[in-house]
């Protein structure tokens, strides 16, 4: 095996240092010791949510919706323009008909806040982004799911 001269070893060390510098520059540098790296949190704006009704205030025209997986609750305050409907299948979901020509499209039945019950599953669509710890006021639509 041939011996490497000091100048060859020096060139190799410089090339490795340059390659390492290029790599560190491309990933944004070294993390600071003793400091936590702050990751920028990106929140997707959502305008619809689904969950379970945990309380109903018919007099206040509102209800509280719980998203069990995220353990977040929202107070939904209905407005005059809110479409409030119940989706109804034209057959028993537990025992669907075998006839293939029957539609699986649910019918839309207009309901009121008095028809809403605890543990109902609902879907709420708002006109503005829904944010944690803020009420959903005058949503576009509330669907009571079958």
VEXTI-266511 format. One record per residue (C-alpha): residue number from 0; residue in one letter; x negated, y negated, z. Coordinates in pm, whole numbers. Layout:
! VEXTI-266511
<guti NUM; 'A'; <X; Y; Z>> ...
END
This chain:
! VEXTI-266511
<guti 0; 'X'; <0; 0; 0>> <guti 1; 'X'; <-150; -336; -103>> <guti 2; 'X'; <-225; -594; 164>> <guti 3; 'X'; <-36; -924; 148>> <guti 4; 'X'; <-233; -1243; 168>> <guti 5; 'X'; <-150; -1515; 420>> <guti 6; 'X'; <-23; -1742; 143>> <guti 7; 'X'; <218; -1471; 17>> <guti 8; 'X'; <349; -1414; 370>> <guti 9; 'X'; <392; -1790; 412>> <guti 10; 'X'; <593; -1816; 88>> <guti 11; 'X'; <819; -1528; 199>> <guti 12; 'X'; <880; -1694; 539>> <guti 13; 'X'; <966; -2027; 370>> <guti 14; 'X'; <1208; -1854; 128>> <guti 15; 'X'; <1383; -1672; 414>> <guti 16; 'X'; <1411; -2001; 610>> <guti 17; 'X'; <1556; -2182; 306>> <guti 18; 'X'; <1805; -1899; 242>> <guti 19; 'X'; <1908; -1905; 609>> <guti 20; 'X'; <1954; -2283; 597>> <guti 21; 'X'; <2171; -2259; 286>> <guti 22; 'X'; <2383; -1992; 455>> <guti 23; 'X'; <2428; -2197; 775>> <guti 24; 'X'; <2514; -2506; 571>> <guti 25; 'X'; <2781; -2310; 380>> <guti 26; 'X'; <2952; -2186; 700>> <guti 27; 'X'; <2944; -2521; 873>> <guti 28; 'X'; <2639; -2490; 1095>> <guti 29; 'X'; <2557; -2315; 1420>> <guti 30; 'X'; <2816; -2296; 1699>> <guti 31; 'X'; <2718; -2515; 1994>> <guti 32; 'X'; <2603; -2318; 2297>> <guti 33; 'X'; <2820; -2382; 2604>> <guti 34; 'X'; <3100; -2540; 2400>> <guti 35; 'X'; <3402; -2359; 2268>> <guti 36; 'X'; <3461; -2394; 1899>> <guti 37; 'X'; <3787; -2574; 1839>> <guti 38; 'X'; <3995; -2414; 1572>> <guti 39; 'X'; <4238; -2637; 1397>> <guti 40; 'X'; <4586; -2500; 1457>> <guti 41; 'X'; <4807; -2501; 1155>> <guti 42; 'X'; <5180; -2491; 1217>> <guti 43; 'X'; <5410; -2407; 934>> <guti 44; 'X'; <5714; -2629; 924>> <guti 45; 'X'; <6029; -2421; 948>> <guti 46; 'X'; <6381; -2537; 887>> <guti 47; 'X'; <6562; -2218; 984>> <guti 48; 'X'; <6554; -1977; 1276>> <guti 49; 'X'; <6746; -1674; 1394>> <guti 50; 'X'; <6810; -1547; 1743>> <guti 51; 'X'; <7055; -1448; 2013>> <guti 52; 'X'; <7309; -1677; 2177>> <guti 53; 'X'; <7238; -1696; 2552>> <guti 54; 'X'; <7491; -1965; 2649>> <guti 55; 'X'; <7779; -2155; 2491>> <guti 56; 'X'; <7901; -2504; 2585>> <guti 57; 'X'; <8226; -2541; 2390>> <guti 58; 'X'; <8302; -2881; 2550>> <guti 59; 'X'; <7961; -3013; 2446>> <guti 60; 'X'; <7989; -2847; 2103>> <guti 61; 'X'; <7652; -2676; 2156>> <guti 62; 'X'; <7488; -2346; 2236>> <guti 63; 'X'; <7146; -2215; 2337>> <guti 64; 'X'; <6967; -1981; 2100>> <guti 65; 'X'; <6684; -1753; 2218>> <guti 66; 'X'; <6413; -1613; 1994>> <guti 67; 'X'; <6325; -1307; 2204>> <guti 68; 'X'; <6001; -1218; 2026>> <guti 69; 'X'; <5852; -1568; 2074>> <guti 70; 'X'; <6037; -1625; 2405>> <guti 71; 'X'; <6149; -1969; 2288>> <guti 72; 'X'; <6491; -2120; 2331>> <guti 73; 'X'; <6658; -2403; 2143>> <guti 74; 'X'; <6971; -2601; 2218>> <guti 75; 'X'; <7175; -2628; 1900>> <guti 76; 'X'; <7409; -2928; 1894>> <guti 77; 'X'; <7669; -2899; 1621>> <guti 78; 'X'; <7765; -3204; 1418>> <guti 79; 'X'; <8068; -3296; 1211>> <guti 80; 'X'; <7888; -3189; 893>> <guti 81; 'X'; <7764; -2853; 1026>> <guti 82; 'X'; <7903; -2554; 834>> <guti 83; 'X'; <7991; -2300; 1104>> <guti 84; 'X'; <8069; -1957; 959>> <guti 85; 'X'; <8081; -1588; 1048>> <guti 86; 'X'; <7957; -1332; 798>> <guti 87; 'X'; <8199; -1039; 771>> <guti 88; 'X'; <8131; -722; 576>> <guti 89; 'X'; <8428; -585; 381>> <guti 90; 'X'; <8371; -245; 546>> <guti 91; 'X'; <8241; -91; 870>> <guti 92; 'X'; <7860; -127; 867>> <guti 93; 'X'; <7817; 190; 1075>> <guti 94; 'X'; <8017; 390; 819>> <guti 95; 'X'; <7967; 237; 472>> <guti 96; 'X'; <8184; 373; 190>> <guti 97; 'X'; <8031; 612; -59>> <guti 98; 'X'; <8194; 432; -353>> <guti 99; 'X'; <7911; 250; -532>> <guti 100; 'X'; <8139; -16; -678>> <guti 101; 'X'; <8221; -174; -343>> <guti 102; 'X'; <8035; -500; -284>> <guti 103; 'X'; <7786; -523; -1>> <guti 104; 'X'; <7810; -902; -9>> <guti 105; 'X'; <7956; -1033; 317>> <guti 106; 'X'; <8253; -1268; 319>> <guti 107; 'X'; <8214; -1612; 479>> <guti 108; 'X'; <8477; -1687; 742>> <guti 109; 'X'; <8497; -2039; 888>> <guti 110; 'X'; <8485; -2031; 1270>> <guti 111; 'X'; <8458; -2277; 1559>> <guti 112; 'X'; <8238; -2301; 1866>> <guti 113; 'X'; <8517; -2132; 2066>> <guti 114; 'X'; <8466; -1817; 1852>> <guti 115; 'X'; <8098; -1795; 1949>> <guti 116; 'X'; <8013; -1546; 2225>> <guti 117; 'X'; <7707; -1465; 2432>> <guti 118; 'X'; <7473; -1211; 2265>> <guti 119; 'X'; <7596; -1303; 1914>> <guti 120; 'X'; <7314; -1304; 1662>> <guti 121; 'X'; <7297; -1633; 1471>> <guti 122; 'X'; <7102; -1792; 1190>> <guti 123; 'X'; <7055; -2171; 1201>> <guti 124; 'X'; <6947; -2380; 902>> <guti 125; 'X'; <6845; -2740; 974>> <guti 126; 'X'; <6782; -3037; 748>> <guti 127; 'X'; <6459; -3133; 926>> <guti 128; 'X'; <6171; -2924; 1067>> <guti 129; 'X'; <6253; -2731; 1384>> <guti 130; 'X'; <6007; -2800; 1664>> <guti 131; 'X'; <5953; -2620; 1994>> <guti 132; 'X'; <6101; -2794; 2300>> <guti 133; 'X'; <6330; -3009; 2085>> <guti 134; 'X'; <6704; -2977; 2032>> <guti 135; 'X'; <6837; -2887; 1690>> <guti 136; 'X'; <7088; -3164; 1623>> <guti 137; 'X'; <7350; -3149; 1348>> <guti 138; 'X'; <7212; -2848; 1158>> <guti 139; 'X'; <7327; -2793; 802>> <guti 140; 'X'; <7463; -2447; 874>> <guti 141; 'X'; <7513; -2194; 1152>> <guti 142; 'X'; <7587; -1835; 1051>> <guti 143; 'X'; <7714; -1582; 1304>> <guti 144; 'X'; <7565; -1255; 1182>> <guti 145; 'X'; <7753; -923; 1173>> 
END
